[in-house]
Every structure is written in C-alpha cells, then in structure tokens.
Amino acid sequence: MSKKFYQSIIVIGLFLVFPGLFYAYSGVPQQTWLKESISIITVLAFLDMIFQFYLSRANDKFWEGRKKSHMIKWHKILGYIFIGILLIHPFLVVLPRYFEPGVAPADAFMLMLGSYQTPGIFAGITAWVLMLILGLTALLRKRLPWSYKTWRIFHGLLSIAFISTAAFHVIDTGRHITTELGWFMAMLTGGGILLLLRTYVIKPSGRKKKTPLTTNEITKEIGQN
C-alpha cells in the first residue's frame, strides 16, 4: 500500500476514530439531539484546529509524497471553515435555550460572559479573541504591512497561544471531556505545538545549510501561501 494511504489512516485514527470512541464511551448522560449535535460539531472543530498544526509545513516530513500546494490549500480551507464554526460557538451554546423553558437565551449568554472569573470560561473568551485575530490576519495577510516571514512567525506564535488557551477551555468545561479524552487532546495539542516551535523558535542543531532560493522561487512560495 502507498505512503499516502498510511498517512490517511493515521490522520483518521488520531483525529476521528480515537476521539470518537472516547466520546461515545464517555458515560455522560445523553442530552437532546440538538445539544449533542452542537457538542459533536464543537469537538470536531477543535480537533481540526489541532490538526492544522500537523497539516502545516512544520510537518513536511510526514506529508512527504504529497504536493505542498495541495497541503497549503487544505490548510486554508479547513482553517477558515472551522474558525467560522468556533467563532459562533458561544451562540451555539445558548441556542437550545430557544426551545427550552427557563432562562432566556440572551440572559444565558450574558450569564456565561459574566462568569469570566472562572478559569475555563476566561480561557474560552481569550481563545475566542485570539482566534478572531488569527482568522483576520490570515484573511488579510496580503494587506498587512509585514514581510511574509514576519507574518508567518506571527501566525505561528499566535496559533500556539490560541490552541493552548482553547485546549484548556475545552478540557476544563467540555461536558463530554473525560480524563482519557482530555489527556488525549492535551497530547495532540502538545505535539502540534512542539512541531511549530521546532520550526519557528527552536533551531535544530546540525541542520544543513540550504541553497538560497531564487527570486522566482520565493515569489512562487509566497503566492502559494
């Protein structure tokens, strides 16, 4: 079987199968189909944001054999889709209140924001703001007065800050996040952060000097991103 097949199996296993099994056997009482659907979508969106670290050029060695332009394309598409989902996540949390008696959706939303002193909620609000900045600076990259290298480092470090706070929020407040699933997500998050740090911050010793890129090669690489 081809290397691409094994790459796909590993990705599906780590980001869908194992989390799905942890989720299915969490032992948490089931809620309404709407609440369960929102929970599943949220967990999948967060897992995709972790996957973005493994889909980046920081993990080129794993994706050997696949076109970089295709990987960059999927990095962008999945990033924009799931950032969009997570940006409306706070509103999805209170959406079921429209169909249930008791606290009104607007009151529930304000109560949630008013709980910012709770570590998990504060981390969630912080992660939301960082994610908004992350999405906007990615979308408007060519309009920013930065070089591509500066933007790439900023994007990487901001991604680390976002995923760290988001992971704490998810693990601390997630209804279906058992100890096992929490540790699994923490390990996936930590692995992604280490990949990025290795690329942008930690300079591996013994790295061979690369031949400088030509102007055309640099232009082509920037255009693909």
Phi, psi and omega in degrees: 000152185285162178296326180297325179296314180294325176299315181295318180298316180297315181295313180298319180296313184287323188253355177230304187295303182298312177299323179297319178294316177301318182293314183295325183254029181290336181080002180282133180305137181289145176253196178294159182300327180293313180295320179294321179297317179296319179298315181296315179299318181296314180297317179297320179297318179294318178299323177295322179294327174292318181300331180303327178294320181280344180269352183279176180293347177295341182245032183303324184297320179293321184272016179305132181106347178251149181291131180298325181297324178291320180294319178296320179299314179292325177301317180291310184300308181295322180299310182294319181297310187278337170295320177300316179296315183290333178293328179266004180305316180302327180280329177294328181299322182264356181305316181301340180296339178292338185247010182233148175286160178114221184297133179290152181306316181296319179293321179295322180294315180292325177296321179295316179293327181287351180266025185297342179285344175287127185309315181295319179291317178300318178296322179294316178296317178298316180297322180297315180296315179297321180294322178298314178297320180299314180293316182294317181290335175284317181293324184254023186307315185289346179264352180279144182279046181238154171287162180298321181296317179297315180297319183296318178294316178301315181298318181293313182291323177293324177297321179295316179298319180294309186293330178294311180290323179295319179298317179298317179299311182296313183292324184281325187248346183296128183294324183265003184277097176282174179301318181294313180293323178298314178295322179297314178295320180297321180291319176298317180296314180299319178297318178295320179296317179298321177301314183290320178298321179298327182279317189257336186242304182278119180271108181301134179288149177077012180290133180287142178289133180268152176292130182305140179286149176282168179300319180296321180293319179296315179300318180294319181294317180294321180297326180289337182265000000 
